[in-house]
Amino acid sequence: MNMRTKLLLICVALAAAASGGFLAYVAGEAASEPPQTDGVILDQPRLIPEVSMRDHHGERWTPDQFEGDWTLVFFGFTNCPDVCPETMIKMNRVDSQLRANGDVTPPRVLFVSVDPKRDTPDRLADYVPYFNEDFLGVTGNREDIAKLSEAMGVPFMPPAEEGADDYLVDHGASLTLVGPDGHIRAFFTTPHDADRIADDLELMIPWLENQIDEQDL
């Protein structure tokens, strides 16, 4: 093999290596971009304040229990006439679709009551498992509920007077996605479409898990 041929082969090898490096760079850049979904992925994850509540089993619940699993959080109340039961039905459908597809493990679902006066653990135990036995309901004092809802950007407005038992509680209906690191990672605004949310979660969760892994390095 003469010198000219050797030089030609070296140039070809260098060009291939450069091309491969460029493609890897482009692929890396593409992977760093969040997927296009209806769900909103936060640029910076949010911390969750310390609160103490009771779940519908009567056990103490704290935000430490977010760790280890993905969780969808919904704020509502059991006497809600329409939005709350409709959303719970949709979250059950999301759970069923993700289980059927098998691409990602379905997030746990946490129902946080914004009506602690009426929504006792016993009341939540009758309400939440009706939609899905794996869903969990929690309640607590108004201060802790407000701290949690504020961190998740979900406003609620208790009635000025609660003398009667037929009052309504105004509240936001967005869904909050909490990561296995216990940080708020994304949310879904209304109107909710169960099929779309399931499709979005199949894109969002693997991407977010990669982001969490990179942050842990």
MOHU-V364521 format. One line per field, one symbol per residue. phi: phi as a letter, one per 40 degrees, with the letter a starting at -180 (. if undefined). burial: b if it has 9 or more other ideal C-beta (glycine too) atoms within 8 Angstrom, else e. A space follows every 50 residues. Layout:
phi = ???
burial = ???
This chain:
phi = .cccccccccccccccccccccccccccccccccccaccbcccbcbcbcc bbbbcccgccbbcdccchacbcbbcaaccccadccccccccccddccccc cgcbcdccbbcbcbbcccccdccccccccdcacccbbbaacccccccccc ccgbcabcccbbccbbcbbcacbcbbbbcccgbcbaabccccbdcccccc ccccccccccccccccc
burial = eeeeebeeeeeeeeeeeeeeeeeeeeeeeeeeeeeebebebbeebbebee bebbbbeeeebbbeebeebbbbbbbbbbebeeebbebbbbbbbbbebbee beebebbbbbbbbbbbebbebebbbebbbebbeebbbbbbeeebbbbbbe bbbbebeeeeeeeeeeeebebbbbbbbbbbebbbbbbbeeebebeebbbb bbbbbbbbbbebeeeee
